[in-house]
């Protein structure tokens, strides 16, 4: 039997088919929804939040600042009405190669015919000529290279995406043989070339403009850095954010094709659409499992994309997709990112709900005990004091079968360390506001830290009252503890006679204690 699955030897197949009991949190795994044409009204966003979306992704590959601002304003209304926290992720465009079809007419490409890719944007797109937004393609590719063109957030349909083979370089133009018949129609079309370096900055001028205006105005929680190539890309983006007011607190998630970026990034997004093009099909699963394992052991959130593409147009995922979601959870992924499925899909709410249910089922058979032992062994003797305390809190929760772990934190680090060891129980992260000043005014911080944990598996944040500051007394600690326990009871997580593990800082020391609740 698979050691990563916690299944009973004598489990009957009939018991697997029994309906699952409803719970307050449908899954510990987080779901990121991309908001767009099919998911930007207050009503749909509210339903997405109720279905389990905890982070909203704003994709600037299409749509202008005003369009996304209107969507975000609707999100804020939905958050207030549903009383559900939601993080905001800004997804950069990066060095994305696009087909420029000014008239937006469908373009029919025939197998075994030739098509020319040209940087001359004055020319019209036809079946024989496709203008692209990059002048350096002719020097970047060589004869025999493979080029893929597909609708933005393509779902793999061979009728709307095309594979090309480079046959000739003619000045700045690239002549290609069409490998399959297809019609390019609909929204934005992008171009991908396997294993070549595009000589464009990861953070483009357009990205910087969007971050400086829309990002600053809306205090974005997470920046998703598209086409991150190395750690220097992340450092460059962080330096840029550090000069933009409160955005020094914004986390950077690297969309990657390699794992060496992990030290610099706050988390990783496995951009499987690109991986499916850049890697041979037989290597994709191995890259995913290796990358997720490395993220888990580093305590950095791992986000997996492109899991239920068929739900863009169908109410149910395919069998392979449902299994793929479950395997991503069993591998240790923190979050599932939905792209086309919610951006332009017909069933955004149902997709979030379906993915949430699959995640919840996979979590029930995840082998937490084996994972915990492996994570502790991997950390070895180099554990920091904080990690040592938080891993002990997880062990205590497993031993006493606690219903919840309550973690008091001002930066979110303690809660993330607890989540690194993937406890069987939810972690209620009570974020204690910190008072700061720029010598002109006093402000409380904490909202950033609370929302940023909405992408981490197992953490459910609540923001304590600003009167309960991080440098508080025993009396206010007890007061916050009571509020947190009441929150747990109201949400159905905590019942009478339950055991609760509490991890908090008292003075300079971290303390782990076990509470047994009375009636």
ZAMARGU-4260 file (C-alpha; in steps of 0.2 Angstrom, whole numbers, plus 5000, padded with zeros to 4 digits):
<rodrens>
0) 5000/5000/5000 | 5006/5018/4996 | 5015/5024/5012 | 5009/5042/5008 | 4991/5036/5010
5) 4984/5033/5027 | 4971/5019/5022 | 4966/5005/5034 | 4970/4988/5028 | 4953/4981/5029
10) 4944/4996/5022 | 4929/4991/5011 | 4926/5000/4995 | 4908/5003/4999 | 4913/5014/5014
15) 4923/5025/5002 | 4907/5028/4992 | 4898/5035/5008 | 4894/5054/5006 | 4906/5065/5017
20) 4900/5074/5032 | 4899/5093/5029 | 4912/5104/5039 | 4914/5122/5042 | 4930/5123/5032
25) 4928/5112/5016 | 4946/5109/5014 | 4963/5114/5022 | 4970/5117/5005 | 4968/5134/4998
30) 4960/5139/4982 | 4965/5154/4971 | 4953/5160/4959 | 4957/5171/4944 | 4943/5185/4942
35) 4938/5190/4924 | 4923/5192/4913 | 4914/5177/4920 | 4918/5180/4938 | 4918/5199/4942
40) 4901/5203/4948 | 4898/5205/4967 | 4885/5190/4966 | 4897/5178/4958 | 4912/5184/4968
45) 4902/5182/4984 | 4897/5164/4979 | 4916/5160/4975 | 4921/5166/4992 | 4907/5155/5000
50) 4912/5140/4989 | 4930/5141/4996 | 4940/5154/4986 | 4953/5163/4999 | 4964/5172/4986
55) 4958/5182/4971 | 4971/5183/4957 | 4971/5198/4945 | 4979/5194/4929 | 4986/5210/4919
60) 4990/5200/4903 | 4973/5207/4897 | 4961/5220/4904 | 4966/5238/4909 | 4969/5246/4926
65) 4951/5253/4927 | 4943/5236/4922 | 4953/5227/4936 | 4949/5241/4949 | 4931/5239/4946
70) 4933/5220/4949 | 4943/5223/4965 | 4930/5235/4971 | 4916/5222/4969 | 4928/5210/4978
75) 4928/5222/4993 | 4909/5223/4993 | 4908/5204/4992 | 4921/5202/5007 | 4911/5213/5018
80) 4894/5205/5014 | 4901/5187/5016 | 4912/5191/5031 | 4926/5180/5023 | 4944/5186/5021
85) 4952/5186/5004 | 4969/5190/4999 | 4974/5199/4983 | 4987/5193/4970 | 4993/5203/4956
90) 5000/5193/4942 | 5013/5201/4931 | 5014/5199/4912 | 5032/5197/4911 | 5041/5194/4895
95) 5026/5186/4887 | 5026/5184/4868 | 5009/5188/4860 | 5002/5186/4843 | 4995/5203/4838
100) 4978/5201/4829 | 4972/5219/4827 | 4956/5215/4818 | 4953/5200/4830 | 4946/5189/4815
105) 4948/5170/4817 | 4964/5164/4809 | 4964/5147/4801 | 4980/5138/4800 | 4982/5122/4789
110) 4993/5107/4793 | 5009/5105/4782 | 5007/5124/4776 | 5019/5137/4781 | 5017/5153/4791
115) 5029/5167/4794 | 5031/5175/4812 | 5036/5193/4810 | 5040/5208/4822 | 5032/5220/4810
120) 5017/5225/4819 | 5010/5236/4805 | 5006/5220/4795 | 4989/5212/4797 | 4987/5194/4804
125) 4983/5181/4791 | 4984/5162/4788 | 5001/5165/4781 | 5008/5179/4792 | 5007/5181/4811
130) 5014/5198/4819 | 5022/5195/4836 | 5027/5208/4850 | 5046/5203/4850 | 5060/5208/4838
135) 5072/5196/4844 | 5064/5179/4840 | 5074/5177/4824 | 5090/5177/4834 | 5083/5167/4848
140) 5077/5151/4838 | 5086/5140/4826 | 5080/5128/4812 | 5071/5113/4820 | 5065/5122/4836
145) 5047/5119/4841 | 5035/5134/4844 | 5018/5133/4852 | 5004/5145/4850 | 4988/5144/4860
150) 4974/5155/4867 | 4980/5163/4883 | 4977/5151/4898 | 4975/5138/4884 | 4966/5122/4890
155) 4975/5110/4878 | 4962/5109/4864 | 4972/5105/4848 | 4958/5114/4838 | 4963/5131/4845
160) 4981/5129/4848 | 4995/5125/4835 | 5013/5117/4835 | 5025/5125/4823 | 5042/5119/4818
165) 5055/5132/4813 | 5061/5129/4795 | 5070/5145/4790 | 5076/5161/4797 | 5074/5176/4785
170) 5081/5192/4792 | 5069/5196/4807 | 5056/5184/4801 | 5054/5166/4806 | 5047/5154/4794
175) 5038/5139/4801 | 5029/5123/4796 | 5012/5120/4803 | 5011/5103/4812 | 4992/5103/4815
180) 4977/5112/4808 | 4969/5124/4820 | 4959/5140/4821 | 4965/5155/4832 | 4950/5164/4838
185) 4944/5172/4854 | 4954/5181/4868 | 4973/5184/4868 | 4985/5172/4860 | 5002/5169/4867
190) 5018/5160/4860 | 5030/5148/4869 | 5047/5142/4863 | 5054/5127/4872 | 5071/5129/4882
195) 5076/5146/4875 | 5081/5162/4884 | 5070/5177/4879 | 5081/5193/4881 | 5067/5203/4890
200) 5066/5208/4908 | 5055/5198/4920 | 5048/5214/4927 | 5043/5224/4912 | 5040/5243/4911
205) 5021/5239/4909 | 5022/5228/4925 | 5031/5242/4935 | 5018/5254/4929 | 5003/5243/4935
210) 5012/5239/4952 | 5016/5258/4955 | 4998/5263/4952 | 4985/5249/4954 | 4996/5239/4966
215) 5000/5253/4978 | 4982/5260/4978 | 4976/5243/4983 | 4990/5237/4995 | 4992/5220/4986
220) 4996/5205/4997 | 5005/5194/4984 | 5015/5198/4968 | 5015/5183/4956 | 5031/5185/4946
225) 5028/5177/4929 | 5042/5169/4920 | 5054/5170/4935 | 5071/5164/4928 | 5083/5165/4943
230) 5084/5172/4961 | 5091/5189/4954 | 5073/5191/4946 | 5065/5190/4963 | 5078/5201/4972
235) 5075/5214/4958 | 5056/5214/4961 | 5059/5215/4980 | 5070/5230/4978 | 5057/5238/4967
240) 5043/5234/4979 | 5053/5241/4994 | 5052/5258/4987 | 5033/5258/4985 | 5026/5263/5003
245) 5017/5248/5011 | 5022/5236/4997 | 5038/5232/5006 | 5027/5219/5015 | 5020/5212/4999
250) 5025/5193/4997 | 5033/5188/4980 | 5028/5171/4973 | 5039/5165/4959 | 5031/5156/4944
255) 5045/5144/4940 | 5052/5132/4928 | 5066/5128/4940 | 5067/5126/4960 | 5084/5136/4963
260) 5073/5152/4966 | 5066/5145/4982 | 5078/5154/4994 | 5073/5171/4988 | 5054/5169/4985
265) 5041/5169/4998 | 5032/5155/4989 | 5032/5146/4972 | 5019/5144/4958 | 5021/5129/4947
270) 5016/5136/4930 | 5011/5119/4923 | 5005/5127/4907 | 5023/5132/4902 | 5030/5116/4910
275) 5019/5106/4899 | 5028/5114/4884 | 5045/5116/4890 | 5047/5098/4897 | 5044/5081/4889
280) 5027/5074/4895 | 5035/5060/4905 | 5045/5072/4915 | 5031/5084/4921 | 5025/5073/4936
285) 5043/5071/4942 | 5047/5090/4941 | 5030/5094/4951 | 5034/5081/4964 | 5052/5087/4967
290) 5047/5105/4967 | 5033/5103/4979 | 5044/5092/4991 | 5058/5106/4991 | 5044/5119/4995
295) 5037/5108/5009 | 5054/5106/5017 | 5059/5124/5015 | 5042/5129/5023 | 5037/5139/5008
300) 5019/5138/5000 | 5018/5128/4984 | 5004/5132/4972 | 4999/5121/4958 | 4990/5127/4942
305) 4981/5120/4927 | 4972/5106/4936 | 4954/5106/4929 | 4955/5114/4912 | 4940/5104/4905
310) 4929/5113/4918 | 4931/5129/4908 | 4917/5122/4897 | 4910/5107/4907 | 4901/5105/4924
315) 4912/5090/4929 | 4931/5087/4928 | 4938/5072/4919 | 4943/5057/4929 | 4961/5061/4926
320) 4959/5079/4932 | 4950/5074/4948 | 4964/5061/4951 | 4977/5075/4947 | 4970/5087/4960
325) 4970/5073/4973 | 4988/5069/4969 | 4993/5087/4970 | 4987/5087/4988 | 4995/5070/4993
330) 5011/5077/4986 | 5009/5091/4999 | 5003/5106/4988 | 4997/5121/4998 | 4985/5129/4986
335) 4977/5126/4969 | 4976/5140/4957 | 4962/5141/4944 | 4965/5151/4929 | 4954/5149/4913
340) 4941/5139/4924 | 4936/5155/4933 | 4942/5169/4922 | 4932/5164/4906 | 4924/5147/4912
345) 4906/5144/4912 | 4905/5137/4930 | 4917/5147/4941 | 4908/5144/4957 | 4905/5125/4954
350) 4923/5123/4949 | 4929/5130/4966 | 4917/5120/4975 | 4922/5104/4966 | 4940/5106/4968
355) 4937/5110/4987 | 4928/5094/4989 | 4942/5084/4980 | 4955/5092/4991 | 4945/5088/5007
360) 4944/5070/5002 | 4963/5069/4998 | 4967/5077/5015 | 4957/5063/5024 | 4970/5050/5018
365) 4985/5061/5019 | 4998/5052/5030 | 5001/5066/5042 | 5012/5055/5054 | 5024/5050/5040
370) 5025/5068/5033 | 5029/5075/5051 | 5043/5063/5054 | 5050/5066/5037 | 5050/5085/5039
375) 5058/5084/5057 | 5071/5073/5050 | 5075/5084/5035 | 5076/5100/5046 | 5089/5090/5057
380) 5099/5099/5071 | 5098/5116/5062 | 5081/5120/5068 | 5079/5138/5074 | 5071/5141/5092
385) 5054/5146/5084 | 5054/5131/5073 | 5058/5119/5087 | 5043/5126/5097 | 5031/5126/5083
390) 5035/5108/5078 | 5032/5103/5096 | 5015/5111/5095 | 5011/5101/5080 | 5017/5085/5089
395) 5007/5089/5104 | 4991/5092/5094 | 4994/5075/5086 | 4997/5066/5102 | 4982/5073/5112
400) 4970/5073/5096 | 4967/5092/5098 | 4953/5099/5088 | 4963/5115/5083 | 4979/5124/5086
405) 4978/5142/5091 | 4993/5152/5086 | 4996/5170/5092 | 5008/5179/5080 | 5012/5197/5074
410) 5022/5193/5059 | 5014/5176/5053 | 5030/5167/5055 | 5025/5156/5069 | 5009/5151/5060
415) 5018/5147/5044 | 5031/5136/5054 | 5016/5126/5062 | 5009/5124/5044 | 5026/5118/5038
420) 5023/5102/5048 | 5005/5100/5041 | 4995/5096/5057 | 4980/5086/5055 | 4970/5100/5063
425) 4966/5117/5057 | 4978/5131/5063 | 4968/5147/5069 | 4981/5161/5067 | 4977/5175/5078
430) 4987/5190/5071 | 4991/5203/5084 | 4992/5220/5077 | 5009/5230/5079 | 5009/5248/5082
435) 5021/5258/5070 | 5025/5276/5066 | 5033/5286/5052 | 5035/5300/5064 | 5019/5309/5056
440) 5006/5296/5061 | 5003/5280/5070 | 4996/5265/5061 | 4993/5247/5066 | 5000/5233/5055
445) 4993/5215/5054 | 4980/5215/5039 | 4994/5211/5027 | 5000/5196/5038 | 4983/5189/5040
450) 4978/5189/5022 | 4995/5182/5016 | 4992/5167/5026 | 4976/5163/5016 | 4987/5155/5003
455) 4995/5143/5016 | 4987/5125/5018 | 4979/5123/5035 | 4980/5141/5041 | 4964/5151/5045
460) 4968/5169/5050 | 4958/5181/5061 | 4964/5198/5065 | 4964/5203/5084 | 4957/5220/5090
465) 4970/5234/5088 | 4969/5236/5107 | 4977/5220/5109 | 4995/5225/5103 | 5009/5213/5101
470) 5018/5220/5117 | 5003/5215/5128 | 5000/5210/5146 | 4994/5193/5152 | 4977/5201/5155
475) 4975/5205/5137 | 4983/5189/5131 | 4969/5180/5141 | 4956/5192/5133 | 4962/5188/5115
480) 4962/5169/5119 | 4944/5170/5124 | 4939/5179/5108 | 4949/5166/5098 | 4941/5152/5107
485) 4924/5160/5104 | 4928/5162/5086 | 4932/5143/5085 | 4916/5138/5094 | 4905/5149/5083
490) 4913/5142/5067 | 4910/5124/5073 | 4929/5120/5075 | 4929/5119/5094 | 4916/5110/5105
495) 4914/5107/5124 | 4928/5095/5131 | 4939/5097/5115 | 4957/5099/5118 | 4966/5114/5110
500) 4984/5117/5108 | 4989/5135/5110 | 5006/5143/5104 | 5010/5160/5110 | 5024/5172/5114
505) 5025/5178/5132 | 5038/5191/5135 | 5053/5184/5126 | 5048/5166/5127 | 5037/5155/5116
510) 5025/5144/5126 | 5015/5129/5120 | 5000/5124/5131 | 4986/5111/5130 | 4969/5117/5135
515) 4954/5105/5139 | 4938/5115/5137 | 4924/5114/5149 | 4905/5115/5145
</rodrens>
